[in-house]
Amino acid sequence: MARVFLENVTKRFGNVVAVNRVTLEIPDRQFTVLVGPSGCGKTTCLRLIAGLEEATEGNIYIGDRLVNDVPPKDRDIAMVFQNYALYPHMTVYDNMAFGLRLRKYPKAEIDRRVREAAAMLGIENLLDRKPRQLSGGQRQRVAVGRAIVREPQVFLMDEPLSNLDAALRVQTRAELKKLHARLQTTTVYVTHDQVEAMTMGDRIVVMRDGVVQQVDSPMNLYEKPANLFVAGFIGSPSMNFVPGEVRQRNGTLVFDAGAWQVPIPPDLHEYVRPWEGQRVIFGIRPEHMEDVALRDGQLPPSFVTLRAKVEVHEPLGSDVILYLDAGGHSLVARVDAHSQAKMGDEVTVAMDLRKMHLFNAQTHEAIV
């Protein structure tokens, strides 16, 4: 087992900076997820760790060893690719054993490792089949098994679930987490899917345009995003953003969106007061809003209400997504499935201001 450390790493492809001065430590035994939109540099980071790309600047360590000039085969890593990369003419057993045979492992040791990995993944009955005889989920297990038998210091996984259907992705996600809990091997996992990142990662690295935006636990990313990009990328549906100003009304600070205002909770005043009279961006997640018509009794003091028109109504079974127009501002609310709101209706929605966020309108950095 080993930590992975990227020290001020930059990768350029001609004039394109794919990874820009990234410093990142991935602790020993941790399951770390690199997430971000296409082109953000996450796969390039993975390929730099693997040795499939050479860093333009900076240093890469696996354990205590500087590996900048170490070829991929000698870095003691195992990689699982998006497209499985199985040899079609070989059986499952031979695909899993191939790397060990190249390294001249004893036949008995190869057999032990392959059968142990197959049992761990529930593919013992598939060892004599060829890849064309397997489903997508079974092929993915074989690709993971081929990595496991190597018993490497680090697993590198590049969007390994993206070719699976939705139900199988959920199932395989859980299997990979259980596998990591059992093996405790340092794992770096790349995905563009924020749900996958949130459910799998011990720690998540959010990237954009080759730059690390925030490194944190899933819940801290959700509750305390460092900037507007992270706030909008993490969570589904995305956080609502409304531009406006911080003003003083009747002795209290409010966020003024023009058509409506909401009071800023007193415990946030010390952070927000320096922004009085300045442009900010208000944020609230859809799940922190509710349809007041379903509320039995008074709203808690932290809630504030708005009138809005329902523009789109999306029933999901467990809840309903309402796309709203509130005084010219678009909002999305995830409300209880029993809501009777329909397209064209005027509704009253409540926002929990304990869950509000404010961002600097110029730099997009979080204020609260």
N, C-alpha and C positions, 0 to 999 in steps of 0.2 A: 504494500500500500504506500501511497505517496501523495503529498500535496503537489499542486500545479501552480506555478507563479509566472505571470507575465509582467515584465518590468519595462514600462514605457515603450510598448511595442507599437510600431507603425508598419503598415504594409501598403505599398503603392503599386498600382498597375499602370505604368505610364504616368499620365497626369491625374489619374483617379486615385484618391486616398481611400482605400477600402477599410482600413483600421487606423485610427488616429490616436497615437500616444495612449494606448490602453495599459493601465496598471491594474492587475487583478490577481487576487490570491484565492485559490480554490483549495480549502483545507482537506487534509487526509480524511477519507471515508465519506465525504459529503457528496450528496446528489445535487449538483448545481446546474441550473437551466439557463441557457442564453436565449433570450427571446427578443423579438422585434420584427418590424415589417421587412419585406423582401428588400435586399440591397443594404441592410443596416450593418453588415460586417460580421454577423454571428457565425456563419459557416466558415468564413475566412479565418476567424479566430480558432475555430476547431481544427482547420487544416494546418494552421501554423503550429498548434500544439502537436499534431500528428507528424509534422515534418513534411507534409505534402506541399507546403508553400514555405518559402524562406522569408524571414522577417527583413524588411528594409532597414529598420532601426530597432534597437531594444534587445532584451534578453528573455529567454524562455527557460524555465527550470522545471524539471520533473524530479520530485524529491529534492535532494541537495545538488543535483547534477545539472550543469548548464548544457542544454541540448541543442543549441543553435546549429552546430555543425555535426550533430549525430543523425545518421540516416533513420528513416522511419522504422525499419526492421529492428533497430537496436534501441529504440526508445522505451521498450517494454509497455507498449499500449496496444489495445485492441479496438478496432473501429467497426461500428454497425452502420451501414449505409441505408439511404432511403430506398434504393432499388434492390436490396438484398444481396446482389452480386454473388449468387450461387452458381457453381459450375453445373450446367444442365446435363452433362453426360455422366456425372458422378451421383452415387447414392447419397442420401442424407448422412450416413455414417462417414463416407469418404469425404464429403464436404467439410464435416466437422473435424475430421482427423488430418486434413490436408496440411495445415500449417504446422502441426506437430511433426508430421513426417518430414517436412522440409528441414526441420530443426533436428532431425535424427534422434527423436525421443524413442526409447525402447517400446516395442510393440505392446507389451503388457501395460505400460504406463499410458499409452495412447488409448487403449481399449478401456482402461479404468476411467480416464477423464471423460471420454465421449459418452460412456454409459451413465456416469454420474450426472453429467450435464443434461442428457436426454431425460433422465428420470426427474430432474429438477424442473424441467420445462414441460413434462408430460408428453414427450414425443418418442418414447421407447418403441412404440409400435410402428413408427415411420422410418426407422433406420435403414430399411432395405429399399425404400422408394426413391424415385428420381424427383427433382423439383417440379417437373410438369404435372406430377400426380398429386401435388399438394395445393391446398387453398392458400390464399394470401396470408392469413394468420399463421398457418403452419410454416410457410416459408420464412416468415419473420422470426418465428421461434428458432428455426434452424440457424438463421443468421446470428441471432443472439447466442445460441449454443456454440457456434463456431468461435465467438469471442470469449465465451466463458472458459472453454477448454484451455485457452492460452494461459489462464490464471495471471493476467497482466496486473501492473500497478495501477493502470488507469483505463477505464472504459470511455470511449468517445462515441457518441450516438448522434448522427446527423438526420434529423426528421424521420426516425425509423417507423413511425406510425402513419405517415401521410398517405400511403397507398392503401390503407385499410378503410373499410366502411365504418360509419359512425358507431354502430353497436360494438364492432370488434375493436375499435380504437379504445373505447371505454374499458372493455375487458382487458386488453393488453396493457393499458396504462396501469391498472391495478396489479397485473402480474409482474411488470417491471419494478414497481415499488416494492412488492414482496421479495422479489429477487435481490434487490439492493439491500433490503433489511437483512437478508440471509448472508449475502456475500461480503457486504461492507467494503466494497471496492470504490475508490474515488471515481465518480462518474460526472462527465460533462455532456450535457444533453442539449441539442439545438432544436428549436421549434419556432414557428411563426404564430402558433396557436396559444393565446394567453390563457385559455382554460386549461390546456395541457400543462403549461408552465405552473399555474397556480396549484393544480392538484398533485403534481409530481415533485416539485423542487423543494429541497430543504432551504435553498436560497436561490433567488432569481436575479439574473443580471439583465437589465433592460437596456437595449442598444438602439441607437438611431444615428444614421449617417456616419458610422464607424466610431462613434463616441459612446462610452458607457454613461447612461443617464442616471441610473440608481442601482445599487446592489443592496438587497434586503430580503427579509423573510416574506413569504406570500402575504401575510396579514398586514405587515407594515407597509408594503407597497400599496395595498388596497386602502388602508386607513390613513396613511401619511405619505402620499406621493410627493416627490421632491419638486416636480414641475408639472406644467400643463400637459406635456406629452405623456408622461407616465400615468397621470390621472385619467387621461382619455384612452390610453392603450389597455390598461388593466381594468377589468370589469366588463360585463355584458348584460344589457346594452351599456354603451359608454356613458361616462359622467356627462351631465348637462352643464354647459358653459353659457353664461350670460354676461355680456360686458356692461359696465356701469361705473358708478363712483361711490366712494365712501363719503357720507355727509352726516351732519349733526341735525337731529330733529327732536325738538322738545327735550333737550338735555341728554339724549342718547344717540349713539352711533347707529346709522342704518346703511344698508347697501341700497343704492338708488338705481333701478334699472330703467327709469323714465316713466313707464306706464305703471309700475308698482315698486314698492319698497319693502324690504324685510329688515327687522331689527337685528343687530349683531349681538349675540349673547354677551352679558357683562363680563364673563371670565375671559373673553377674547379681546376686550377693549384695549388692554395694554399693548397688544401686538398690532392692533389695527389702527389705533389713534394716529400714529405717524403718517398714515395714508389718507387722512381726512382731506377731502377736496381733490384727490387724485383718482385717475382711472385704474380700475382693477377688474378682474374677471371672477365672477361668483360661480362656484361649482357645487352641484348636489347630485348624488347618484339616483337613478330611477327607483331603486329599491328603498330609498329613504323618503319616498313620497307615498301618499295613500289617498284613496277616494273617501272623502269625508262622509258621503252618504252611507257608508258601511260602519261608521264609528258609532258605537253604542255608549253614549255618555260624552263628557267633555274631553277636549283634546288636552294633552299634557302641556305645561307652560312653554316647553321648548318648541312646540309646533306653531307654524304660521300658515294661514290659508291664502289661496289664490283662486280667482275665477279664470277658467280657461275653456277653450272650445276644442272638442275632440275632432281631430282631422283624420286619424287612422286608428282602428281598433283591431288588435291582434290577440285573439284568445289562444293560450298555450296549454290549457288544461289545468295546470297547477296555479297559474296566475294569468293576468292579462296585461299586455303592453299597450299603453295609450300614448299616441303621438298628439301633442297638444300645442295650441297657439295661445300664449298668455301675454296679451298686450303687445303682439308683434314679435315676441320671443318664442322660439321653438323649444319645447321641453318634452322629455320622454319620461313616463311614469310606469313603474311595474307595480300593479295593484292586485288586490285579492281577486281570485277567479269569480267571486260572486258579484263583482261590480256590474251594474246594469248600464253603464255608460256606453253609448253607441256613437258612431260617426255623426257629426253635426250637433251633438248635445253640448250644452253648457254645463260644466261640472265645477265643483269646488274640490280642489286638491290641497292637501296639507303637506308641508315640508318639515322635516325634523332638523332644526337649526343646530342641534348638537353635532350633526354630521356634515355641516357646511364646510366649504373650502373657499379661500380667496387666493388669487394669484396676481402677481405683478403683471400688468398689461403689456409692459415693454419687454421684460426679460423672461416672462412666463414662469419665474421661480415661485414656489409656494410661499405665501405669507402666513396663513394658518390652515 
